[in-house]
Amino acid sequence: MSERRLVRIYVEGRVQGVGYRAFLVREANGLGLAGWARNRSDGSVEAVAAGPAVAIAALIDAARRGPRSAHVVALREEAAEEAEIFEAEGFVVAPTL
């Protein structure tokens, strides 16, 4: 079994208004991850995800691609804390920051 990993990612480019958060929710839930994705007021998308390291790696790969209409120009990742994961089951859309 893969070790548990928590990660925060910031994605820049054409990632708002193109279904990017919904794409991340589908991908993350398909991978069995917990967490959330939200738009940021600077035009980027932020996400926090928790789960097996192999599934986190797959989500990051998917986030670099995005949905067909998105254009990702930068993705940055950093460690996240357990307290940043919402109580809700699965991976959800969070309010814009």
C-alpha positions in Angstrom: 0.0 0.0 0.0 1.2 3.5 -0.8 2.0 5.9 2.0 -0.5 8.7 2.6 0.4 12.1 1.2 -1.2 15.6 1.6 -0.5 18.2 -1.0 -1.6 21.7 -2.0 -1.3 22.7 -5.6 -1.6 26.0 -7.3 -2.4 26.0 -11.0 -2.0 29.1 -13.3 -3.1 29.7 -16.8 -6.6 29.5 -18.4 -8.1 27.5 -15.6 -11.2 29.5 -14.6 -14.4 29.4 -16.6 -13.3 26.2 -18.4 -14.5 23.4 -16.1 -11.2 23.0 -14.4 -12.5 22.5 -10.9 -15.1 20.0 -12.1 -12.3 18.2 -13.9 -10.2 18.0 -10.7 -13.2 16.8 -8.7 -13.9 14.0 -11.2 -10.2 13.0 -11.4 -9.7 13.1 -7.6 -12.9 11.2 -6.7 -12.0 8.6 -9.4 -8.7 8.2 -7.6 -10.3 7.9 -4.2 -8.8 11.1 -2.8 -10.2 13.5 -0.2 -9.9 17.3 -0.5 -11.1 20.3 -2.4 -10.5 22.7 -5.3 -11.3 26.4 -5.5 -10.9 29.4 -7.7 -8.7 32.1 -6.4 -9.3 35.8 -7.0 -6.0 36.1 -8.9 -7.3 33.8 -11.7 -5.6 30.6 -10.5 -7.0 27.4 -9.0 -5.9 26.0 -5.7 -6.5 22.5 -4.5 -5.7 20.4 -1.4 -5.7 16.6 -1.7 -5.0 13.7 0.6 -4.6 10.0 -0.2 -2.1 7.4 -1.3 1.1 8.9 -2.8 0.5 7.1 -6.1 -3.0 8.6 -6.4 -1.7 12.1 -5.5 0.9 11.7 -8.3 -1.8 10.7 -10.8 -3.9 13.8 -9.8 -0.9 16.1 -10.2 -0.3 14.6 -13.7 -4.0 15.2 -14.5 -3.9 18.7 -13.1 -0.9 19.6 -15.4 -3.1 18.6 -18.4 -6.5 19.9 -17.2 -9.7 19.6 -19.3 -9.5 20.2 -23.1 -10.4 23.9 -22.9 -7.9 24.8 -20.2 -4.3 25.9 -20.7 -2.1 25.2 -17.8 1.1 27.4 -17.8 2.4 26.7 -14.2 1.7 24.2 -11.4 3.3 24.5 -8.0 2.9 22.0 -5.2 3.7 22.1 -1.5 2.9 20.1 1.6 -0.5 20.5 3.2 -1.8 19.8 6.7 -4.5 17.2 7.7 -6.5 20.1 9.2 -6.9 21.6 5.7 -9.1 18.6 4.5 -12.8 19.3 4.9 -15.0 16.9 6.9 -17.0 16.1 3.7 -16.4 12.7 2.0 -14.4 12.7 -1.1 -13.2 15.7 -3.1 -15.4 18.8 -3.5 -15.5 22.3 -4.9 -14.8 24.9 -2.2 -15.8 28.6 -2.2 -13.6 31.0 -4.1 -10.8 32.7 -2.1 
